[in-house]
Amino acid sequence: MKQATETQGDGTVALNFRRSRNVKERLIGVLLFLCAATSTLVTVGVVAVLLGETIGFFSQVSIVEFLTGTRWEPMFQEKHFGVLPLLAGSFMVAAGAAVIALPVGLLTAIFLSEYAAPSLRKTLKPMLEILAGIPTVVYGYFALTFVTPLIRTVFPETDVFNALSASIVVGIMIIPTVSSLSEDALRAVPNVLREGAYGLGATKLEVSTRIVVPAALSGIVASFILAISRAIGETMAVTIAAGNLPNMTLNPLESIQTMTAYIVQASLGDTPRGTIVYQTLFAVAMTLFLITLVMNIVSQWILSRFREEYE
Amino acid sequence: MRKSMMYIGSVAAAGILAACGGGGDAGGVTGSIVVDGSSTVFPVSEAFAEEFQAENPASRVTVGLSGTGGGFQRFCAGETDFTGASRPITQGERDACAAAGIEFVALSVATDGLSVIVNSANDFVECLTVEELRGVWQPGSSVTTWRDVRAEWPADEIRLYGPGTDSGTFDYFTEVINGESGASRPDFQASEDDNILVQGVAGDRFALGYFGYAYYLENKDVLKLVAVDGGSGCVLPSDETIEDESYAPLARPLFIYVSTSSLQRPEILAFAEFILREGEAVIPATGYHALSASQYAEQLDAVREAAGVAG
C-alpha cells in the first residue's frame, strides 16, 4: 500500500490519497445504496408474501364472491367470504375521521401560516405534534371509556362498540398530519402573491382563501389523501372501540368491524398455517395494502401534476 | 483512554453478574413457568400464579390469554408448560401433540356454571329454556328481537355477545345447546376476552351474552344472571346447583393440561402440586366450584407419577 504522504523533489510533502480516497468514496456509495435498497427490497418482499398467500386464497374462493359478497363469516362452520362489510366498516371510520380532521386540520394550518404571530406559532405547533405522539391504543381506550358514553347521552340507542366514537378519535389523531403538511404547503407559497393581493386591497381572509389556499392546493390535497389513508390503516383505536361485528351498514351508531380489526382478531386466535382462515388474513391485508397504495399514488400524481411553481 | 474503558467495562460486567446471581437466595422454587389457554380458566390460573409467586418469590409465572384453541396450539408446539381449557382436548389437538412428541397430564381443577347473562336493567328475562337458547343461537337463526323468543317480551332487538370461535366456552356452549360444537349463528359480537363481553352486555339494555361464571361474579352490579331450564325447572348457577348437577346442561369441568416433559423440571412439578394442594382454598374465591379433596389428591398422585417422583 502506498504511503499516505510523499516527499516531493522540492521538499514539500504531498498527500497521496487519491487512490485510497477513490476506494473509500466508492465503498461509501455502495453502502448508502444498500441502505436505500433495503427498504425497496423489504417492500418487494412484503408484496411477494402477500401475493403468494392471496393467490392461494383465490384458488379456493372466487374473487367475485370476495368483492361483492355481503357476508363476512370466515370462522364459522358455514363460511362466507364477502369482504364488503369490512370495507364498509373501514370506509365509515375513515369518512367520519375525514369529516373531523380535514376542516379542522386545514383551518389550523391556515391559522398557523397566515394569522398566527411567530411566538404563538412556536408554541402551538409542538403542541399539535404531541397529539400525533399519543399512542393509538390510548386513543382507543379514550374512545371506549369517554367518547362512547358522551355519544350515548345524545343518542341512547348507540351500541357500546360503535363506529362513531372510533371515527371521532381517529379524526383527532390525524389532525396533526393534515395541519402540518398543509401548513408546509401554505408557507411554500411565495410572499409575492400575498403582497400583490394586499396591494390590490384584498382583506386577510380574501388573501388566505382566494390566493394562498388555491396556490397551495396540490399540497393540501396530498395531505388530505395521506391522512385518509392513515385513517384507513388505523388498527388499535378501531379494534378497541368499533367492535368485532362485520356489519354491512352505514349507520355510525352500530358496531362494525374494520379490515384492520379483523386482521387483529384472526391473528390473535387459533389460525393454523395453510387453513382458509389463515389465508383470509393475507387477502384482507392485500386489499388494505392496495387501497393505501392507490391513495398514495394518487396523492403523488396530484402533487406532481397540479403543483404550481412560482420561482 | 483504553485503560479506563477496560476498567469501566470490567466493573459493569461484574455488576451485571452480581445482579443476575442474586435471585436464588430468596427461598423457594426458581425458574420460569409459562401458562396460557382459556380465558374462562384465566382467573384460576392467575390466582394460582399470584399465590405461588408469593410463596416462591424467585419464580416467574406468566399467564396468557389465547383461548382454549389457541392455548392448545401453543401447548402442542412446546411453547407453554401449562394450558387452561374450558373443554376437553379434541382428537385433532391430541394428534397434533402426539406428532410433536408432547405428552401431557390433564388436571381437572374446577367446575364452571357457564352463565347466560343479560343487562342488569333487563327486567323481563328471568329464565330461558334450552330450546329458547337454541332458537336464539343456532346457525341460521331468524331470531332478532326479544319478542321472537317469547311473545310477551318487548320487540327490541337482541344484541348478542359471545366468545369467539377459538374459545372453549364457545365450543362447549354450542355443543350442549346447539348440538354440535362450533355450530352457531355468526352475527354476534365475538371476543376471546370475556372482559369485552362484560363491557358489551353491561352497556346494552337488550343485550344477551354467555361466558364463565367468574366474570359474572366480578361484575354483579351491572349484570344479571339468567336461570336456565334444562327440562327440570329453572336453575341458577351456584355452588349447590353445580355440586348436585342440577344446573344442567351448562355445568362443565375446567381443565389445566401440563406437559410431561415440563414436569421433569422442579418448578413445574412444584406449581402442579401447588394447584392440586391449594385448589380447594383458591378456587372458591375465583367464583368457580372447587372439586372435592379426594379428587385433588388422586390427581396429585397421577402428577407425581408422571413426573417420575416417588408418591
Interface residues (C-beta under 8 A of the other chain):
Chain A: R71 E73 M75 F76 Q77 E78 H80 L144 T148 D159 V160 F161 G243 N244 L245 N247 S255 Q265 L268 G269 D270 P272
Chain B: S66 G67 G69 G70 F72 Q73 P139 G140 R159 G164 T165 D166 G182 A183 S184 P186 D187 F188 Q189 A190 S191 E192 Q199 G200 A202 G203 D204
